[in-house]
Amino acid sequence: MATMTISPRVAGAQRQRQCHVVSTPSSSQRRNDVAVSSSIRLTTRGRRLLRTLLFVLALAIAASTAVFGHISASQASSVRSAAATSIVIVQPGQTMWGLAAQVAPNDDPRDTIERIAQLNSLTGAQASTVHPGQRLVVPAAG
């Protein structure tokens, strides 16, 4: 299909009209051109942007996995520890070793003492010393 345009040209004092024939591609030629030009070419800036976006996406996925995975694990451990514990009031003359042997007679007392310390957030000297009247969360006997 061809299109003809007429444009005026000024040459000196006279105006001349020239005809220009411009051909336009047919619809089938346009489809072929579109198919050929559909490949994506990225500039250096575009590649950097794409790389940055992929990195941010991967970082967001990793962060959400870490946060939600940690929440799920902590909820599961709190449910497990809440269901498998009881509260003991320390009597005069009782020791942490004696409590551990009383609560879990078949387990190693050192492991039981460590578990009691974790349940009660005891650290250092607090983990091995108990006082009469002190309330402790201990693993349930079983």
N, CA and C atoms as an extended XYZ file, in Angstrom:
426
Properties=species:S:1:pos:R:3:atomname:S:1:resname:S:1:resid:I:1 pbc="F F F"
N         0.850       -1.158        0.000 N   MET     1
C         0.000        0.000        0.000 CA  MET     1
C         0.901        1.228        0.000 C   MET     1
N         0.614        2.192       -0.778 N   ALA     2
C         1.438        3.387       -0.896 CA  ALA     2
C         0.616        4.608       -0.565 C   ALA     2
N         1.292        5.592        0.019 N   THR     3
C         0.638        6.843        0.364 CA  THR     3
C         1.376        7.965       -0.343 C   THR     3
N         0.641        8.916       -0.856 N   MET     4
C         1.274       10.024       -1.539 CA  MET     4
C         1.022       11.291       -0.744 C   MET     4
N         2.117       12.011       -0.482 N   THR     5
C         1.992       13.283        0.213 CA  THR     5
C         2.528       14.386       -0.676 C   THR     5
N         1.919       15.515       -0.584 N   ILE     6
C         2.347       16.662       -1.377 CA  ILE     6
C         2.759       17.743       -0.397 C   ILE     6
N         3.988       18.218       -0.563 N   SER     7
C         4.458       19.261        0.329 CA  SER     7
C         5.000       20.412       -0.498 C   SER     7
N         4.720       21.625       -0.080 N   PRO     8
C         5.221       22.772       -0.836 CA  PRO     8
C         6.703       22.989       -0.577 C   PRO     8
N         7.442       23.405       -1.610 N   ARG     9
C         8.853       23.748       -1.479 CA  ARG     9
C         9.032       25.150       -2.031 C   ARG     9
N         9.801       25.869       -1.346 N   VAL    10
C        10.066       27.229       -1.807 CA  VAL    10
C        11.441       27.235       -2.462 C   VAL    10
N        11.504       27.611       -3.713 N   ALA    11
C        12.776       27.729       -4.420 CA  ALA    11
C        12.827       29.124       -5.006 C   ALA    11
N        13.542       29.951       -4.354 N   GLY    12
C        13.597       31.341       -4.808 CA  GLY    12
C        12.254       31.986       -4.563 C   GLY    12
N        11.717       32.644       -5.586 N   ALA    13
C        10.454       33.335       -5.446 CA  ALA    13
C         9.288       32.464       -5.830 C   ALA    13
N         9.568       31.352       -6.472 N   GLN    14
C         8.481       30.496       -6.933 CA  GLN    14
C         8.247       29.358       -5.951 C   GLN    14
N         7.028       28.952       -5.831 N   ARG    15
C         6.673       27.800       -5.025 CA  ARG    15
C         6.514       26.618       -5.938 C   ARG    15
N         7.196       25.559       -5.584 N   GLN    16
C         7.052       24.342       -6.367 CA  GLN    16
C         6.432       23.274       -5.483 C   GLN    16
N         5.675       22.443       -6.120 N   ARG    17
C         5.083       21.331       -5.378 CA  ARG    17
C         5.744       20.070       -5.853 C   ARG    17
N         6.224       19.274       -4.883 N   GLN    18
C         6.818       17.995       -5.221 CA  GLN    18
C         6.008       16.881       -4.592 C   GLN    18
N         6.005       15.774       -5.251 N   CYS    19
C         5.289       14.613       -4.753 CA  CYS    19
C         6.286       13.627       -4.180 C   CYS    19
N         6.005       13.134       -3.011 N   HIS    20
C         6.820       12.111       -2.367 CA  HIS    20
C         5.956       10.871       -2.176 C   HIS    20
N         6.447        9.747       -2.614 N   VAL    21
C         5.713        8.502       -2.447 CA  VAL    21
C         6.336        7.760       -1.270 C   VAL    21
N         5.525        7.504       -0.286 N   VAL    22
C         5.965        6.789        0.905 CA  VAL    22
C         5.199        5.486        0.968 C   VAL    22
N         5.911        4.403        1.045 N   SER    23
C         5.206        3.122        1.117 CA  SER    23
C         5.041        2.728        2.575 C   SER    23
N         3.883        2.195        2.885 N   THR    24
C         3.615        1.687        4.231 CA  THR    24
C         3.535        0.175        4.148 C   THR    24
N         4.079       -0.512        5.139 N   PRO    25
C         4.067       -1.978        5.085 CA  PRO    25
C         2.654       -2.525        5.231 C   PRO    25
N         2.443       -3.659        4.602 N   SER    26
C         1.138       -4.309        4.725 CA  SER    26
C         1.002       -4.895        6.123 C   SER    26
N        -0.190       -5.327        6.482 N   SER    27
C        -0.442       -5.857        7.823 CA  SER    27
C         0.367       -7.119        8.091 C   SER    27
N         0.577       -7.964        7.071 N   SER    28
C         1.376       -9.174        7.283 CA  SER    28
C         2.840       -8.817        7.515 C   SER    28
N         3.337       -7.787        6.830 N   GLN    29
C         4.708       -7.352        7.056 CA  GLN    29
C         4.866       -6.769        8.457 C   GLN    29
N         3.861       -6.038        8.929 N   ARG    30
C         3.913       -5.479       10.279 CA  ARG    30
C         3.954       -6.581       11.327 C   ARG    30
N         3.159       -7.651       11.146 N   ARG    31
C         3.173       -8.772       12.096 CA  ARG    31
C         4.554       -9.401       12.155 C   ARG    31
N         5.192       -9.576       11.004 N   ASN    32
C         6.532      -10.147       10.977 CA  ASN    32
C         7.537       -9.234       11.667 C   ASN    32
N         7.396       -7.934       11.474 N   ASP    33
C         8.291       -6.987       12.129 CA  ASP    33
C         8.108       -7.023       13.641 C   ASP    33
N         6.874       -7.137       14.088 N   VAL    34
C         6.602       -7.198       15.523 CA  VAL    34
C         7.190       -8.461       16.122 C   VAL    34
N         7.065       -9.582       15.411 N   ALA    35
C         7.602      -10.837       15.920 CA  ALA    35
C         9.118      -10.777       16.017 C   ALA    35
N         9.745      -10.125       15.076 N   VAL    36
C        11.201      -10.029       15.079 CA  VAL    36
C        11.665       -9.074       16.169 C   VAL    36
N        10.970       -7.978       16.361 N   SER    37
C        11.409       -6.977       17.319 CA  SER    37
C        10.903       -7.240       18.730 C   SER    37
N        10.303       -8.383       19.007 N   SER    38
C         9.767       -8.648       20.335 CA  SER    38
C        10.823       -9.127       21.328 C   SER    38
N        12.047       -9.382       20.876 N   SER    39
C        13.086       -9.786       21.817 CA  SER    39
C        13.469       -8.582       22.675 C   SER    39
N        13.779       -8.844       23.945 N   ILE    40
C        14.059       -7.778       24.897 CA  ILE    40
C        15.556       -7.518       24.936 C   ILE    40
N        15.901       -6.271       24.819 N   ARG    41
C        17.293       -5.864       24.960 CA  ARG    41
C        17.374       -4.929       26.145 C   ARG    41
N        18.213       -5.285       27.114 N   LEU    42
C        18.357       -4.452       28.296 CA  LEU    42
C        19.654       -3.670       28.240 C   LEU    42
N        19.560       -2.449       28.654 N   THR    43
C        20.767       -1.639       28.762 CA  THR    43
C        21.490       -2.029       30.046 C   THR    43
N        22.659       -1.499       30.255 N   THR    44
C        23.406       -1.775       31.488 CA  THR    44
C        22.599       -1.326       32.701 C   THR    44
N        21.978       -0.170       32.582 N   ARG    45
C        21.147        0.341       33.675 CA  ARG    45
C        19.963       -0.592       33.944 C   ARG    45
N        19.347       -1.088       32.881 N   GLY    46
C        18.219       -2.005       33.033 CA  GLY    46
C        18.638       -3.319       33.670 C   GLY    46
N        19.814       -3.831       33.269 N   ARG    47
C        20.309       -5.072       33.879 CA  ARG    47
C        20.588       -4.879       35.354 C   ARG    47
N        21.178       -3.738       35.716 N   ARG    48
C        21.426       -3.457       37.135 CA  ARG    48
C        20.113       -3.386       37.915 C   ARG    48
N        19.134       -2.714       37.342 N   LEU    49
C        17.839       -2.586       37.999 CA  LEU    49
C        17.186       -3.950       38.186 C   LEU    49
N        17.220       -4.773       37.155 N   LEU    50
C        16.645       -6.106       37.240 CA  LEU    50
C        17.363       -6.944       38.285 C   LEU    50
N        18.684       -6.882       38.283 N   ARG    51
C        19.477       -7.624       39.269 CA  ARG    51
C        19.151       -7.147       40.687 C   ARG    51
N        19.021       -5.844       40.874 N   THR    52
C        18.695       -5.288       42.191 CA  THR    52
C        17.305       -5.725       42.636 C   THR    52
N        16.342       -5.682       41.725 N   LEU    53
C        14.983       -6.101       42.073 CA  LEU    53
C        14.932       -7.579       42.453 C   LEU    53
N        15.649       -8.416       41.729 N   LEU    54
C        15.686       -9.839       42.069 CA  LEU    54
C        16.351      -10.061       43.426 C   LEU    54
N        17.406       -9.311       43.710 N   PHE    55
C        18.073       -9.426       45.004 CA  PHE    55
C        17.148       -9.009       46.140 C   PHE    55
N        16.426       -7.895       45.967 N   VAL    56
C        15.494       -7.420       46.990 CA  VAL    56
C        14.369       -8.430       47.195 C   VAL    56
N        13.886       -9.017       46.117 N   LEU    57
C        12.836      -10.029       46.231 CA  LEU    57
C        13.334      -11.251       47.001 C   LEU    57
N        14.541      -11.711       46.671 N   ALA    58
C        15.106      -12.863       47.380 CA  ALA    58
C        15.325      -12.533       48.846 C   ALA    58
N        15.775      -11.318       49.138 N   LEU    59
C        15.991      -10.902       50.520 CA  LEU    59
C        14.668      -10.846       51.289 C   LEU    59
N        13.621      -10.355       50.643 N   ALA    60
C        12.305      -10.288       51.288 CA  ALA    60
C        11.760      -11.691       51.572 C   ALA    60
N        11.949      -12.595       50.647 N   ILE    61
C        11.490      -13.975       50.859 CA  ILE    61
C        12.259      -14.619       52.003 C   ILE    61
N        13.574      -14.415       52.032 N   ALA    62
C        14.390      -14.989       53.106 CA  ALA    62
C        14.007      -14.408       54.463 C   ALA    62
N        13.774      -13.102       54.509 N   ALA    63
C        13.405      -12.462       55.771 CA  ALA    63
C        12.046      -12.943       56.265 C   ALA    63
N        11.079      -13.035       55.358 N   SER    64
C         9.754      -13.490       55.784 CA  SER    64
C         9.787      -14.946       56.226 C   SER    64
N        10.586      -15.761       55.552 N   THR    65
C        10.723      -17.156       55.966 CA  THR    65
C        11.346      -17.240       57.351 C   THR    65
N        12.365      -16.427       57.593 N   ALA    66
C        13.023      -16.446       58.898 CA  ALA    66
C        12.072      -15.981       59.993 C   ALA    66
N        11.329      -14.908       59.728 N   VAL    67
C        10.421      -14.365       60.746 CA  VAL    67
C         9.268      -15.323       61.013 C   VAL    67
N         8.592      -15.763       59.954 N   PHE    68
C         7.438      -16.625       60.157 CA  PHE    68
C         7.847      -18.020       60.611 C   PHE    68
N         8.991      -18.498       60.181 N   GLY    69
C         9.495      -19.785       60.649 CA  GLY    69
C         9.833      -19.731       62.123 C   GLY    69
N        10.409      -18.598       62.558 N   HIS    70
C        10.758      -18.435       63.971 CA  HIS    70
C         9.502      -18.343       64.832 C   HIS    70
N         8.503      -17.636       64.352 N   ILE    71
C         7.252      -17.519       65.106 CA  ILE    71
C         6.600      -18.888       65.251 C   ILE    71
N         6.564      -19.645       64.171 N   SER    72
C         5.944      -20.964       64.232 CA  SER    72
C         6.691      -21.875       65.194 C   SER    72
N         8.012      -21.835       65.156 N   ALA    73
C         8.810      -22.669       66.046 CA  ALA    73
C         8.632      -22.253       67.494 C   ALA    73
N         8.599      -20.944       67.754 N   SER    74
C         8.445      -20.496       69.132 CA  SER    74
C         7.044      -20.804       69.653 C   SER    74
N         6.026      -20.688       68.800 N   GLN    75
C         4.676      -21.039       69.231 CA  GLN    75
C         4.583      -22.520       69.534 C   GLN    75
N         5.203      -23.339       68.715 N   ALA    76
C         5.167      -24.779       68.944 CA  ALA    76
C         5.900      -25.141       70.233 C   ALA    76
N         7.051      -24.509       70.487 N   SER    77
C         7.786      -24.833       71.705 CA  SER    77
C         7.063      -24.311       72.934 C   SER    77
N         6.389      -23.140       72.825 N   SER    78
C         5.669      -22.633       73.986 CA  SER    78
C         4.464      -23.505       74.300 C   SER    78
N         3.801      -24.013       73.281 N   VAL    79
C         2.678      -24.918       73.515 CA  VAL    79
C         3.178      -26.211       74.153 C   VAL    79
N         4.300      -26.726       73.625 N   ARG    80
C         4.848      -27.963       74.142 CA  ARG    80
C         5.307      -27.773       75.587 C   ARG    80
N         5.996      -26.643       75.886 N   SER    81
C         6.501      -26.431       77.238 CA  SER    81
C         5.361      -26.127       78.201 C   SER    81
N         4.312      -25.435       77.733 N   ALA    82
C         3.190      -25.131       78.607 CA  ALA    82
C         2.423      -26.412       78.953 C   ALA    82
N         2.314      -27.320       78.014 N   ALA    83
C         1.561      -28.538       78.254 CA  ALA    83
C         2.352      -29.524       79.108 C   ALA    83
N         3.692      -29.441       79.091 N   ALA    84
C         4.507      -30.435       79.776 CA  ALA    84
C         5.237      -29.844       80.981 C   ALA    84
N         4.616      -28.894       81.675 N   THR    85
C         5.257      -28.291       82.848 CA  THR    85
C         4.293      -28.247       84.018 C   THR    85
N         4.874      -28.035       85.178 N   SER    86
C         4.078      -27.799       86.384 CA  SER    86
C         4.864      -26.820       87.261 C   SER    86
N         4.197      -26.274       88.261 N   ILE    87
C         4.836      -25.299       89.156 CA  ILE    87
C         5.096      -25.966       90.495 C   ILE    87
N         6.332      -25.766       91.001 N   VAL    88
C         6.745      -26.328       92.287 CA  VAL    88
C         7.181      -25.182       93.190 C   VAL    88
N         6.787      -25.228       94.447 N   ILE    89
C         7.262      -24.249       95.428 CA  ILE    89
C         8.384      -24.913       96.209 C   ILE    89
N         9.553      -24.262       96.208 N   VAL    90
C        10.741      -24.823       96.851 CA  VAL    90
C        10.543      -24.837       98.365 C   VAL    90
N        10.824      -25.988       98.982 N   GLN    91
C        10.714      -26.170      100.434 CA  GLN    91
C        12.088      -25.962      101.079 C   GLN    91
N        12.127      -25.641      102.365 N   PRO    92
C        13.420      -25.486      103.037 CA  PRO    92
C        14.244      -26.774      102.935 C   PRO    92
N        15.521      -26.634      102.611 N   GLY    93
C        16.420      -27.770      102.502 CA  GLY    93
C        16.468      -28.400      101.121 C   GLY    93
N        15.596      -28.000      100.211 N   GLN    94
C        15.629      -28.559       98.863 CA  GLN    94
C        16.735      -27.912       98.039 C   GLN    94
N        17.318      -28.690       97.163 N   THR    95
C        18.337      -28.190       96.233 CA  THR    95
C        17.834      -28.378       94.812 C   THR    95
N        18.518      -27.738       93.900 N   MET    96
C        18.150      -27.887       92.492 CA  MET    96
C        18.369      -29.332       92.053 C   MET    96
N        19.417      -29.956       92.539 N   TRP    97
C        19.704      -31.346       92.215 CA  TRP    97
C        18.582      -32.255       92.726 C   TRP    97
N        18.145      -32.010       93.951 N   GLY    98
C        17.059      -32.802       94.538 CA  GLY    98
C        15.755      -32.614       93.775 C   GLY    98
N        15.462      -31.358       93.357 N   LEU    99
C        14.258      -31.099       92.561 CA  LEU    99
C        14.327      -31.839       91.221 C   LEU    99
N        15.502      -31.808       90.583 N   ALA   100
C        15.661      -32.477       89.293 CA  ALA   100
C        15.459      -33.980       89.439 C   ALA   100
N        16.001      -34.561       90.523 N   ALA   101
C        15.844      -36.000       90.749 CA  ALA   101
C        14.389      -36.345       91.063 C   ALA   101
N        13.697      -35.444       91.749 N   GLN   102
C        12.293      -35.679       92.100 CA  GLN   102
C        11.385      -35.545       90.867 C   GLN   102
N        11.642      -34.569       90.009 N   VAL   103
C        10.790      -34.301       88.854 CA  VAL   103
C        10.989      -35.350       87.762 C   VAL   103
N        12.247      -35.716       87.494 N   ALA   104
C        12.546      -36.667       86.413 CA  ALA   104
C        13.539      -37.697       86.929 C   ALA   104
N        13.050      -38.694       87.678 N   PRO   105
C        13.960      -39.654       88.301 CA  PRO   105
C        14.728      -40.523       87.297 C   PRO   105
N        14.214      -40.716       86.095 N   ASN   106
C        14.875      -41.568       85.109 CA  ASN   106
C        15.831      -40.802       84.192 C   ASN   106
N        15.854      -39.465       84.278 N   ASP   107
C        16.706      -38.644       83.413 CA  ASP   107
C        17.949      -38.200       84.170 C   ASP   107
N        18.925      -37.744       83.415 N   ASP   108
C        20.142      -37.195       84.000 CA  ASP   108
C        19.777      -35.878       84.704 C   ASP   108
N        20.092      -35.731       85.986 N   PRO   109
C        19.726      -34.506       86.721 CA  PRO   109
C        20.312      -33.239       86.087 C   PRO   109
N        21.491      -33.329       85.476 N   ARG   110
C        22.092      -32.140       84.852 CA  ARG   110
C        21.223      -31.625       83.707 C   ARG   110
N        20.663      -32.529       82.917 N   ASP   111
C        19.766      -32.119       81.828 CA  ASP   111
C        18.487      -31.508       82.374 C   ASP   111
N        17.973      -32.084       83.442 N   THR   112
C        16.744      -31.572       84.045 CA  THR   112
C        16.985      -30.199       84.668 C   THR   112
N        18.137      -30.010       85.317 N   ILE   113
C        18.468      -28.702       85.893 CA  ILE   113
C        18.571      -27.654       84.775 C   ILE   113
N        19.182      -28.026       83.677 N   GLU   114
C        19.294      -27.105       82.544 CA  GLU   114
C        17.916      -26.732       82.010 C   GLU   114
N        17.026      -27.702       81.926 N   ARG   115
C        15.662      -27.449       81.442 CA  ARG   115
C        14.902      -26.542       82.415 C   ARG   115
N        15.063      -26.775       83.713 N   ILE   116
C        14.411      -25.910       84.718 CA  ILE   116
C        14.941      -24.487       84.596 C   ILE   116
N        16.257      -24.351       84.413 N   ALA   117
C        16.851      -23.018       84.255 CA  ALA   117
C        16.297      -22.318       83.013 C   ALA   117
N        16.127      -23.046       81.918 N   GLN   118
C        15.562      -22.462       80.698 CA  GLN   118
C        14.112      -22.035       80.913 C   GLN   118
N        13.334      -22.891       81.540 N   LEU   119
C        11.916      -22.583       81.760 CA  LEU   119
C        11.725      -21.359       82.645 C   LEU   119
N        12.671      -21.117       83.568 N   ASN   120
C        12.547      -20.013       84.514 CA  ASN   120
C        13.462      -18.843       84.184 C   ASN   120
N        14.136      -18.895       83.042 N   SER   121
C        15.067      -17.837       82.604 CA  SER   121
C        16.126      -17.554       83.664 C   SER   121
N        16.695      -18.608       84.215 N   LEU   122
C        17.748      -18.475       85.219 CA  LEU   122
C        19.101      -18.593       84.525 C   LEU   122
N        20.042      -17.732       84.920 N   THR   123
C        21.379      -17.770       84.347 CA  THR   123
C        22.419      -17.721       85.457 C   THR   123
N        23.595      -18.209       85.171 N   GLY   124
C        24.726      -18.139       86.101 CA  GLY   124
C        24.446      -18.838       87.415 C   GLY   124
N        24.698      -18.144       88.524 N   ALA   125
C        24.520      -18.708       89.867 CA  ALA   125
C        23.051      -18.965       90.176 C   ALA   125
N        22.155      -18.202       89.566 N   GLN   126
C        20.717      -18.410       89.786 CA  GLN   126
C        20.270      -19.789       89.330 C   GLN   126
N        20.951      -20.348       88.342 N   ALA   127
C        20.549      -21.628       87.780 CA  ALA   127
C        20.818      -22.778       88.732 C   ALA   127
N        21.725      -22.598       89.675 N   SER   128
C        22.054      -23.706       90.578 CA  SER   128
C        21.602      -23.461       92.016 C   SER   128
N        21.070      -22.299       92.305 N   THR   129
C        20.667      -21.961       93.678 CA  THR   129
C        19.154      -21.756       93.736 C   THR   129
N        18.535      -22.345       94.758 N   VAL   130
C        17.107      -22.135       94.984 CA  VAL   130
C        16.906      -21.651       96.415 C   VAL   130
N        15.801      -20.962       96.651 N   HIS   131
C        15.485      -20.408       97.974 CA  HIS   131
C        14.111      -20.907       98.400 C   HIS   131
N        13.913      -21.153       99.696 N   PRO   132
C        12.605      -21.606      100.179 CA  PRO   132
C        11.507      -20.613       99.790 C   PRO   132
N        10.400      -21.115       99.293 N   GLY   133
C         9.268      -20.295       98.878 CA  GLY   133
C         9.334      -19.869       97.410 C   GLY   133
N        10.449      -20.131       96.773 N   GLN   134
C        10.596      -19.769       95.369 CA  GLN   134
C         9.692      -20.651       94.510 C   GLN   134
N         9.018      -20.048       93.560 N   ARG   135
C         8.146      -20.798       92.646 CA  ARG   135
C         8.932      -21.076       91.379 C   ARG   135
N         8.999      -22.341       90.975 N   LEU   136
C         9.726      -22.736       89.777 CA  LEU   136
C         8.820      -23.513       88.834 C   LEU   136
N         8.958      -23.229       87.565 N   VAL   137
C         8.293      -24.022       86.533 CA  VAL   137
C         9.234      -25.174       86.229 C   VAL   137
N         8.715      -26.380       86.343 N   VAL   138
C         9.549      -27.574       86.124 CA  VAL   138
C         8.882      -28.456       85.078 C   VAL   138
N         9.679      -29.285       84.380 N   PRO   139
C         9.067      -30.224       83.440 CA  PRO   139
C         8.135      -31.178       84.193 C   PRO   139
N         7.015      -31.496       83.578 N   ALA   140
C         6.050      -32.383       84.222 CA  ALA   140
C         6.652      -33.773       84.379 C   ALA   140
N         6.376      -34.394       85.518 N   ALA   141
C         6.875      -35.755       85.769 CA  ALA   141
C         6.178      -36.700       84.810 C   ALA   141
N         6.948      -37.589       84.267 N   GLY   142
C         6.276      -38.489       83.330 CA  GLY   142
C         7.222      -39.413       82.782 C   GLY   142
